[in-house]
Amino acid sequence: MNRRNFMMTTGAIGLMAAMPTLTLAQEIGSLEIFVPAAPGGGWDQTARVMDQILRGEGLIGSARITNVGGAGGTIGLPQFINQYSGEGNALMTGGMVMIGAIITNNAPVDLTMVTPIARLTGEYLTIVVPAASDIQTMEDLVAKLKADPGSVSWAGGSAGGSDHMLAGLVAQAAGVDPLALSYVAFAGGGEAMAALLGNQVTCGVSGWGEFSEQVGAGNLRVIGISAPERVEGIDAPSRAPT
C-alpha cells in the first residue's frame, strides 16, 4: 500500500489563496497561516514549524495561526478561500485527507480554487495501539477483526480520508467487509491521540510523524505501516497478514 501524495502517506502542502500576484516573502510583514484542522495534529504542527522558521530566518515579521477543524478540512477550506482570496500574505496547510473529504462531503469548493505552493512533508501511514493493549502484532489485530469487526474501533482523521481508506484496505485484505468497521473520525490529530492514550479506542491510523514521539516514549506500539517494504527506524511490518 503506497500513500503520500497519492500514496498511502500523509503530508502537508502549503496552499495560497487565489491571487493576482504573489507577494515576495521579504515584503511580508505579517503572515496569515490557516490550518483547516484542530490544534495538535500534523497540519497544525507543520504550520507552527513554518511560523518558527520563517520568523527565525527574518522572512516575515510576525504570523497568526488560525485553526478551523472538521470534516477533513472541508469546513475550513471555504472559509480560507472566501476570507483570503486575492491576499498575498495568506497560506494554508493541508494534505491528502482533503482530497477524499471534498468528495465525501460534497464540498462546495475544491483545491482548484487555491494555488499550490510546495509539498512540505511526505510519510507513510502507520497503525498503532495503546501500550497496554493485548494486541501485539498485525496478526492479533486481524484476528480480532475476523472474529468481530465491530469490536475493533479505529481512531483516525475524517471519514473518507486516507486514514479511513487504509483501515478499509486492511479489512479488505483480511477478508472483512470494510463497511463493518467501527471507524471513529476525529477533527484533529490531538483528539485522536487523546483517545488512544486514554485507551478509548482499539487502534489508531495516521502518519508516522504524529505517532513517533509517543511510540518512542513507550505509550503507543506501532504494529503496521503502509509502505511496500519495511522502513528503516520503524519496527513494523509493511503488509497486513491475511
N, C-alpha and C positions, 0 to 999 in steps of 0.2 A: 504494500500500500504506500503510495507516494503522495505527500501534500505540501507545500508552500512554495510558490503561489500557483499553481493549480496542482500541487502535490498535496498529500495529507500533511501539510505542515502548517504552522501558524505563523503569522508575520505581521509586521506593521508597515504601512505605507504612509508617506506624507502626501496629503491632498490639499490643494489650494482652491479656494472658491473661484469660480469662473471670473476672469478679469480681463480688461482690455490690454493691460501691460503689466509686467512683473516688476515689482519694486526691488532694487538691489538690496542685499542683506545689510550692507553697511549703512544704508539710509533708513533702516527701520529702527525707530526709537522704542516702540512698544509693539510686541508681537502677541497676537491672539492665538492660542493653541486650543483647539476644540477637540474634546475626547467624547465620542458617542457611546460611552460606556461608563459604568460606575467606577469610583476610585478603587485602586488596589489591584486591578488586572493588568494584563500585558500591554494593552494600548495606553493605559494611564501611566504605567511605569515608563514606557517609551517616551511619552510626552514630557515627563518630568526629567528624564535624562537629557532630552533635547534642550529643555529650558536651561539646565545647568551648564551644558556645553556651550550653547550659543552665548549665554551671558559671560561665561568664563573666558571665551575667546574674544569678547568685545564686539561680537557681530550684531548684538541688539542691546538696547538699554535696559529693557525690562520685558517681562512676559506675564500674561494672565492665562491660567489654565481653567477651562470650563468643562465640567462633566455633565453629560445628559445621557443617562443609560436607558437600556431597554430595547427589546425586540431586535437584537443583533445589530444595533446601530441605526436601525431604520426610524427610530424616534428622533434621534439627534441629527441624522443626515438632512432632513428637510429644514430643520432649524438653522443648520450651518449654511445651507445654500441660500435660504431666504434672508438671513441676517447679514451674511458677509459677501454676497455676490458683488463683484466689482471692487472689492477691497484687496489691496496688495499686501496687507500685513496679517493675514489670517491663514492658519494651517490646521488641518485636521489629521489625526492619526486614525488608522483603521486597518482592516485586514480581510482575509478570505471569508471570514464568517459573514461579512456583509453581503457577499455575492448570493449565498443561499437565502439569507434573511430577506433580501429585497424581493426575491421571487416568492418565498413562502408567505410573506406578509403583504404581498400585493402593494408594495410601497409606491406612492405617487411620484417619487423621484428615484433616480438611479445614479450610478457612478459616471455616466457620460456627462453629467452636469457639473463635474468638478475636474480640475486639471491634476493629473498625477505628477508628483514632483520627484519622488525617489522611493525605492524599495529599501527599507532600513534593516529589516531582520528576516531571517528565514530559518525555520526549525521544524523538526518532525513533532507529531503529536505523541504524547505518552499516556499510558493508563497507569494510575496509581491507586493504592488502597491505604487506609489508615494503618499505622504501625501495629495497632492492637488487633487488626483483622486476622481471622483464621485463614484467609486467602493468602497463600504464599507465592503462587505462580499463576500464569495464564491458564494452565490446566485446571487449577482449582476454580477459577472464575468461570471457565467454560462448563465445568461440571455443574456448578450452581445454575448457570443459565439453562442448561439442558433439563435439569430437574424441575425448575420453576422460574421461567424468565422474569415474571413479575416481582420475584423476591429480591432481585438484584437491582438496586437503584443506582443510576449513573448521574453524577454531577458534571455539568458542562455548560457551555455557552448556549446561546439562544437556539430554540428549536429550528431545525433545518440547516443549521450551520455545520461547519466541518467537524466539530466535536461530536455532534449528533450523528453525522454521517459515519464517522469511524466506529461509534458504538453499534450502529446498524450493520456495518460491514463485518464486525467481529461476530455479531449474532448470526448473520447470513453464513459466514464461513463455518460456524458451529452447527448449522442446520436448524437454527431457531428463527422463527418469524420476527423480523425487526419491529413489526408493529406491536409485538407483545412486550417490548422493552419498557421498563419503568425509567424514563429519562426525565431528570429534573433540570430544567433550564434556568440558569441564573443570569441576571443582568450584567454582572461583572465578576472577574476572577476572584476578587476579595470575598464575595459572598459564597462562591463555590468552595474556596479554601476553608472558610469558617465551617461550612457543613462537613467537609472532610475531616478537619481537625477535631470537630465535635462528635465524630462517629455517627453523624446523622444520615449518611449515605454509604452505600457499599463500596463504590469506587468513583474515580474522577477521571475526566479526559481534558487535556489541554496541552499547550506547548511545553516542552521541557523547561524553558526558562521560568515559567510560572511555578513549577514544582521543585526545581533543583535545590533551592535553599532548604526547603522542609524535608526533602529526601536526605540531603546531607546532614541535617540535624537529627535524623532518626525518627521524625514524626510521621513521615509517609514512606511507603515502599513502592518502587516502580516495578511493574510486572510485565510491561509491554511497550513497544514503540512502533510507529507506523512506517519505519524505514524498511527498505528491501533487504537490508542486512544489518548486523549488529553495529552500533555506533560506539566508537571509542570513548571511554569515560562514562558510558551509561550501561549499567549492568542489567540489561533487559533483553528478552528475545524479540526478534523483529517480526515474527509471524504468529498469528493465533493458531493454536492447535485445533484439530477437528475431532 
